[in-house]
Amino acid sequence: MTKITSESFENTEKAFVAKSDWQLKKAYWLFKIVNNNTMARLSTRSANLALKMHLPVKGIIKNTVFEHFCGGESIEESQETVAMLNKYGIGAILDYSVEGKHDEAAFDNALKETMRTIENAKGNDKIPYCVFKPTGMGSAELMEKIQLGKELNDEEKAAFGRVRERYYKLGQAAHDSNIRLLIDAEDSWYQQTIDNLLYEMMEKFNKERAIIFNTYQMYRWASLQNIKDAHARGKEKGFVLGAKLVRGAYMENERERAVEKGYQDPICADKHATDKSYNDGLKYCVENIGEIELFNGSHNEYSNMYLTELMKKHDLAKDDPRIYFSQLYGMSDNISFVLGAEGYNVAKYVPYGPIKHVMPYLIRRAEENTSVAGQSSRELNLLYKEIVRRKGN
Ligand SMILES: Cc1cc2nc3c(=O)[nH]c(=O)nc-3n(C[C@H](O)[C@H](O)[C@H](O)COP(=O)(O)OP(=O)(O)OC[C@H]3O[C@@H](n4cnc5c(N)ncnc54)[C@H](O)[C@@H]3O)c2cc1C
């Protein structure tokens, strides 16, 4: 098998093998729009507004941006995407992406739906992980209050009791089904509450292998030390650390809040520092792979290549079950499909949910892909390259 180099990720024939000519062109135009900042802002906002006004735009959204970034409106509807990815050696992580609903009924509904994803994944090697977002299961304000060490009233104590119960129900179901469970990371001002809960759960569920995975946003300069501390805790308490590494998606909010509240910016000084923090995190996990399972959630080509090098250096098989590579569905297929074809463990996050409720997720993807944020020009170039390559054949 070939060594992964930066040229490997230029192989557009492998990257877009699953796309028909029509799908390829559609993706090209989608990124073309997204790459234009004004157009991107205008189209996402008007699509959102049109849905709210019950205008008949659902079909258009479903056949364009939704189809590109999401598996379907339900678990059942996402099965086709799961099967397609699996055909190319790529797993799927069904991510119930309904955002912005923060009451007890919504938390219970998210619990029920995430339980369904675990049932659906049980015994299904096409779906190696399940996932949930902390703010889907409980209130951010409540978690922040706990992090600040504030006294909770009886109602709040009961509410946090229910949050714990939801986490433990999911942890137990994942453990009993032998499915790994990723818990996403959001804002630093309540992450400590989640960390504490997850380490407690790791003691219970990660005795033989990692079932519960905490997420480390490596744009936080404290994250590498947090991984080391969690690793030490695992050794002391006898659990395998499940570590999902990402760079982090909420940099602007973090920086703004730090200024507003007058505390030290928790984010690395610049992109270079975040990159170093991320790659050092990968290195630490691979060096301690006997006690840590690693989930590498990144679209950064160097970091993905670097992880393959680290694995080689430590004589690890490409499909070592303790290491997974992951990208979001609809993005960086040049990384996922190439690594999958080379025999590495790869899984795509596949968001799903009713279109109207998945809109915040889609808007974030559009914003992240503007020419300012940078990712879309890379996608555009690759799509264009493949269109030209196919024309030449
Ligand atoms: C499978 C998967 C799961 C994910 N889950 C989560 C999650 O649970 N929580 C979460 O927050 N995000 C999550 N993300 C998003 C992730 O955190 C990144 O925002 C996104 O993947 C872009 O980073 P990158 O590693 O792909 O590569 P790149 O495009 O190389 O890096 C961009 C990132 O670098 C950092 N950065 C950019 N500019 C600066 C700067 N000036 N100073 C400091 N840092 C900078 C930011 O984190 C930015 O997002 C996930 C991504 C993937 C692929």
The ligand as a Gaussian input file, in Angstrom:
#p B3LYP/6-31G(d) Opt

LIG

0 1
 C      -15.741000      14.885000      12.313000
 C      -15.721000      16.261000      12.894000
 C      -16.314000      16.503000      14.127000
 C      -16.300000      17.791000      14.685000
 N      -16.807000      18.006000      15.933000
 C      -16.646000      19.214000      16.541000
 C      -16.999000      19.431000      17.905000
 O      -17.484000      18.540000      18.598000
 N      -16.798000      20.663000      18.420000
 C      -16.231000      21.687000      17.714000
 O      -16.021000      22.776000      18.254000
 N      -15.911000      21.518000      16.419000
 C      -16.094000      20.318000      15.818000
 N      -15.700000      20.137000      14.516000
 C      -15.257000      21.314000      13.709000
 C      -13.783000      21.576000      13.950000
 O      -13.585000      21.995000      15.279000
 C      -13.179000      22.642000      13.024000
 O      -13.889000      23.844000      13.169000
 C      -13.182000      22.315000      11.564000
 O      -13.031000      20.938000      11.346000
 C      -12.008000      23.067000      10.883000
 O      -10.746000      22.645000      11.396000
 P       -9.823000      21.591000      10.634000
 O       -9.020000      20.788000      11.599000
 O      -10.706000      20.789000       9.777000
 O       -8.807000      22.370000       9.727000
 P       -8.339000      23.829000       9.364000
 O       -9.259000      24.324000       8.310000
 O       -6.905000      23.714000       9.063000
 O       -8.467000      24.707000      10.648000
 C       -9.411000      25.716000      10.846000
 C       -9.502000      25.863000      12.344000
 O       -8.275000      26.406000      12.864000
 C       -8.552000      27.230000      13.981000
 N       -8.112000      28.606000      13.677000
 C       -8.333000      29.310000      12.536000
 N       -7.818000      30.558000      12.621000
 C       -7.255000      30.650000      13.843000
 C       -6.608000      31.715000      14.546000
 N       -6.413000      32.910000      13.978000
 N       -6.187000      31.476000      15.809000
 C       -6.360000      30.273000      16.402000
 N       -6.966000      29.237000      15.778000
 C       -7.425000      29.411000      14.536000
 C      -10.061000      27.174000      14.197000
 O      -10.307000      26.145000      15.114000
 C      -10.582000      26.810000      12.811000
 O      -11.840000      26.176000      12.863000
 C      -15.709000      18.863000      13.955000
 C      -15.129000      18.612000      12.716000
 C      -15.111000      17.342000      12.181000
 C      -14.455000      17.113000      10.857000

